[in-house]
Amino acid sequence: MLGTTRLTFAGLVAVSAIAALGSSAASAASNPPVNGAAPVISGTARQDQSLSTTTGSWGGATPISFAYRWQRCDSSGAGCGPIGNATSATYKLTSADVGHTIRTSVTATNADGTAQALSSPTAAIANAGSAPANTKQPNPHGTPKDGDTVSVDNGNWSGNQPITFTYQWQLCGAKTGACANIAGATGSHQNVVSADVGSIMRASVTATNSVGSTVAYSNVTAVVAAKDQPPSIVTLPIDGGSPAVGQTLVASSGTWKGASGVYAYQWSRCNTSGTGCTSIPGATNQSYTVTGGDAGYTLTVTVRATNDVGATNSTAVVVKVPAPGTSVGGGLTSVAVTSLTAHPDHLLISSITFSPSPFRTRNGVITARFRVTDQGTKNVVSGALVDVVGIPYNWVVGSAEQPTGNDGWVTFRIKTTSHMQLTRGGALVMQVRARAPGSSAADILGGISTRRLVQLKLAPAA
């Protein structure tokens, strides 16, 4: 049986704020880069040789661009500082690097933000002679779990033969990365004990020949899991934000003991009392954008943590989504599009915002927001289906039709292509349509549907 724990939302943050009518700026659901695997350095750790780095693996909104910064550290991999002009994916080692370790910092950037990931440090850089130089970093093997055994290989080395090896295992903070030697752990194999649970492990491998000695640090293990136990929740997230239609909720994974660090999510819709919950099909991401169908109901999310022993579910407390027909501020009232009729009601695309404006990026992302109101009234319309078509058609990637939120706003993240012409005084024209779900051709022609041509100013790249 899977354990179930009740917890509050950590960062159920409504990313899309309810904007006032006529607002000149807007924000979209944020999806900045998130690192899934650290960068890895390859090459021979010897003066006059070249190292190269991968970017690691990343999630987040695409496209993602990468920048590199090589760093020189002390022989233990600490006290790191940037190396002047070392900003490409490769770096040629110099005499100044001898006796030091090298690591790389990779910065990932997309339209929503920036994040950084660090590689493990290399072996100490050998001189141009024949002392041992590491050509492939050592790797740990085995399952890092209380009661099991892990081992480390030697990696690959160059230099005068024969080369002998000695070992020292270290325990490192899973979040800080700070490492300390484990007393007496000087073999190529190491028993994992309960005190190691929640940390990560690595080994230093010292290669020695007739010329000298060089230390290389292995890549790190996964977080050490508890013995024969599924993950358990340690700290509860903090409740934050009040959801509404059109806003995006983000669930925290919480803090777990013995979890692998990989989590699964399932959002559910519940009745007004928070019971009778039903999974929302396809809502399995860490974030969820509240739809018109959620109005008047409550929402929750279940986080599933796993390790090699089992899995545990932890479900957040429910949060209530306001029903249409309520005040949204500024003297405006929200009404459902299904409550309108073609006569006398007529939809109106009353407000438009673009960010950034003017727009300067091919293969970039435009954040566009449109507000739908009931013409001649002080009502904003929820649940209206909005469609956007760019003109010329090949300048942008087509976007799926989306419903307006409780505040009448809908947000599109429109991806641009390499065909976009960025000229001073130029513009991207968009046809925006709003309609009621299931409207017949007669209803659409009769006037409840609306169309509007809008344009975004373009400019050459800065």
KASUL-V80985 format. One record per backbone hydrogen bond with DSSP energy under -1.0 kcal/mol. CO is the residue of the C=O (numbers start at 1). NH is the residue of the N-H. If there is no record, write none. Layout:
# KASUL-V80985
co=CO nh=NH
co=CO nh=NH
This chain:
# KASUL-V80985
co=3 nh=313
co=5 nh=315
co=7 nh=317
co=11 nh=13
co=13 nh=15
co=20 nh=23
co=31 nh=61
co=34 nh=59
co=37 nh=57
co=40 nh=54
co=42 nh=52
co=44 nh=46
co=45 nh=126
co=46 nh=49
co=49 nh=93
co=51 nh=91
co=52 nh=42
co=57 nh=36
co=57 nh=37
co=59 nh=34
co=65 nh=109
co=67 nh=107
co=69 nh=105
co=70 nh=83
co=71 nh=103
co=72 nh=81
co=73 nh=101
co=74 nh=77
co=78 nh=74
co=81 nh=72
co=83 nh=86
co=85 nh=87
co=86 nh=70
co=89 nh=53
co=91 nh=51
co=93 nh=48
co=94 nh=97
co=97 nh=100
co=100 nh=125
co=101 nh=73
co=102 nh=122
co=103 nh=71
co=104 nh=119
co=105 nh=69
co=106 nh=117
co=107 nh=67
co=108 nh=115
co=109 nh=65
co=110 nh=113
co=113 nh=110
co=115 nh=108
co=117 nh=106
co=125 nh=99
co=126 nh=47
co=130 nh=160
co=133 nh=158
co=134 nh=45
co=136 nh=156
co=138 nh=219
co=139 nh=153
co=141 nh=151
co=143 nh=145
co=144 nh=225
co=145 nh=148
co=148 nh=192
co=150 nh=190
co=151 nh=141
co=156 nh=135
co=156 nh=136
co=158 nh=133
co=164 nh=208
co=166 nh=206
co=168 nh=204
co=169 nh=182
co=170 nh=202
co=171 nh=180
co=172 nh=200
co=173 nh=177
co=178 nh=173
co=180 nh=171
co=182 nh=185
co=184 nh=186
co=185 nh=169
co=188 nh=152
co=190 nh=150
co=192 nh=147
co=193 nh=196
co=194 nh=197
co=196 nh=199
co=199 nh=224
co=200 nh=172
co=201 nh=221
co=202 nh=170
co=203 nh=218
co=204 nh=168
co=205 nh=216
co=206 nh=166
co=207 nh=214
co=208 nh=164
co=212 nh=209
co=214 nh=207
co=215 nh=124
co=216 nh=205
co=224 nh=198
co=225 nh=146
co=232 nh=257
co=235 nh=255
co=238 nh=11
co=244 nh=247
co=247 nh=290
co=248 nh=15
co=249 nh=288
co=255 nh=234
co=255 nh=235
co=257 nh=232
co=264 nh=304
co=266 nh=302
co=267 nh=280
co=268 nh=300
co=269 nh=278
co=270 nh=298
co=271 nh=274
co=275 nh=271
co=278 nh=269
co=280 nh=283
co=282 nh=284
co=283 nh=267
co=286 nh=251
co=288 nh=249
co=290 nh=246
co=291 nh=294
co=292 nh=295
co=294 nh=297
co=297 nh=321
co=298 nh=270
co=299 nh=319
co=300 nh=268
co=301 nh=316
co=302 nh=266
co=303 nh=314
co=304 nh=264
co=305 nh=312
co=306 nh=260
co=310 nh=307
co=312 nh=305
co=313 nh=5
co=314 nh=303
co=315 nh=7
co=319 nh=299
co=321 nh=296
co=326 nh=334
co=329 nh=332
co=332 nh=328
co=333 nh=380
co=334 nh=325
co=335 nh=382
co=336 nh=339
co=337 nh=340
co=346 nh=375
co=348 nh=350
co=348 nh=373
co=351 nh=371
co=353 nh=369
co=355 nh=367
co=359 nh=459
co=364 nh=416
co=366 nh=414
co=367 nh=355
co=368 nh=412
co=369 nh=353
co=370 nh=410
co=371 nh=350
co=371 nh=351
co=372 nh=381
co=373 nh=348
co=374 nh=377
co=378 nh=333
co=379 nh=374
co=380 nh=335
co=382 nh=337
co=384 nh=404
co=385 nh=435
co=386 nh=402
co=387 nh=433
co=389 nh=431
co=391 nh=429
co=392 nh=395
co=395 nh=417
co=402 nh=386
co=404 nh=383
co=405 nh=408
co=408 nh=372
co=409 nh=405
co=410 nh=370
co=412 nh=368
co=414 nh=366
co=415 nh=397
co=417 nh=420
co=421 nh=423
co=423 nh=426
co=426 nh=458
co=428 nh=456
co=429 nh=391
co=430 nh=454
co=431 nh=389
co=432 nh=452
co=433 nh=387
co=434 nh=450
co=435 nh=385
co=436 nh=439
co=440 nh=444
co=441 nh=445
co=442 nh=446
co=443 nh=448
co=448 nh=347
co=450 nh=434
co=452 nh=432
co=454 nh=430
co=456 nh=428
co=457 nh=359
